[in-house]
């Protein structure tokens, strides 16, 4: 009897701590509402023309992930990762057919992994921090971005405290 209890205890320990197995449903992350997307994009557009600065997260200078994370925080009170790679890994891939304003768009620029992020505005355009031009709106049809495009992702959103 002691062996049976010990075996069940060990089995339950490994069942709880091991890899998850079985059938799973994909995680569904809802897009921003139209009202949320409008608030985010109107706020982001207020920063057009502000300069680029590596590591920047203020109107004095932005980098791409700093811009995205501050826009989500300031205009929606959502905390998203500050680093492009972390933001990529903590978001859910969505098909191009399901992209919505407020989704994130990722690129591999001179890198093997996600190295640039912008906020999708609709109409195949996105707002982002360009190294050479600061905060601008660009087209996904532009050859530079088309060739480095990874895809659309929707961030896992956590309400700020």
N, C-alpha and C positions, 0 to 999 in steps of 0.2 A: 504494500500500500504506500509506503514512504517513497519507493521508487516511482510509482505512478504519479504521486503528487509532485515530486521533484521533476519528473519528465514534463508534466503539464506546466509547471512553473517556468521551466527553461523554454519550452515551446512557446508559451505566451510572451516571454521576454523577447525572443527572437522574432516572433510575429509582429510585435509592436515596434521593434527597432530596425528591422531589416527593410529591404526595398519593398515598395508597394507593388502588389501584383493584382491582376484582375482587369475587369472592364471599367473604363473610365469615360466620362463625358468631358469633352474639351471645355476649358475654362471660357466662359463668355464674359466679356467686358463690354459694357454698354458704351456707346459713343456719348459724347457730351450732348446735352440738349441744345436745341437751336439757340436758346437764350444764353446758355453758358458759352457756346462757341462764339456767339456775337460779342459777348463781354470780353472774352479772351482776345479775340482778334482786333477789336476796336482798341483795347488797351495796348496790344502789341504794336499796332500801327502808329500809336502815339510816339513810339521810339524810333521810327524811321529816320535814318541819317545819323543816328548816334554812332560813335566810333567803335571799332573792334579793339579788344585788348585781351591778350592771352590770359586766361584765368579770371577775366572780368565778369562781374555780375551786378553792374550798376550802370546808370546812364553815362558815367565817366568812361566806360568801356566795357564791352560785352564779348564773351566768347559764345560759341553756339549753345553749349549745354547750360551755361549760366543764364543766357537769355531765355531758353525754354523753361528752365526750372523757376526762375523768378516770375515769368509771366503766369505760369500756372498757380504760383503761390499768391502773387499780388492781386490777380483778377478773379481767381476761383477758390482761393484758400486751400489748394491741394499741394501737398508736398510730393515732388517727384525727385529722383536722384539727380545730383548735380553733375555727374560724370557721364559722358556719352556712352561708354561701354556698359556702365551700370544701368543707365536708362534703357539701353537696348535689351539687356538681359531681364529687366523688370517690367517688360511690356509684352504685349501679345501681338503676334503677327496677324494682320488682317489682309484679306484679298483686296486687290485694287478695286474690284467692283463694290466693295463695302466701305471704302474710304469716305470720311466725313470731315468737314472743317473742324479743326481742333485736334485731329489725329497728328501723330508725329511721322515725319519722313526721315529716313536714314540713308546715309551714303558711306561708301568706303573710298576715301580719298587718300592716295599714297599709303594705304594700310591694308592689312589682311582682315581687319574687323571694322565694325562701325566706328567711324571717326568724325562724323559730322551729322548734326540733327537740325531739323527745322520744324516749324508748325505749319501744317497744311491749311491753306486758306480757301480752297475750292478752285475750280477751273484750272487744274493742273499747275497751281502756283503755291508757293510756300514762303513764309517769312522766316528770316534767319540772320545770324551774324556772319557776314562775309569778311574774311581776313583783309581784303583789299578795299571794301566799300562800307564796312560797318553794317548796320541793320538795314536790310533791303528785302524786297520781294522779288523772287526769281521764278522762272518757269522750269517745270520738270522736263519740258521738251528741249531745253537748252542742252546742247551736246555734252558739255562738261558735266552737268548733273545727270543727264540720261545715262551716260557711260559709267557713272559711279553709284547709281541708284541701287539700294539694297531692297527697300520696300517700306510699306506703311506699317506702323505699329500703334497700338493703343496702350497708353500707360496704365498700370495698376495704380489707381488713385487712392491716396490716404488723406483724409481730412486733416488739415493742420490744427494744432491745439490752440 
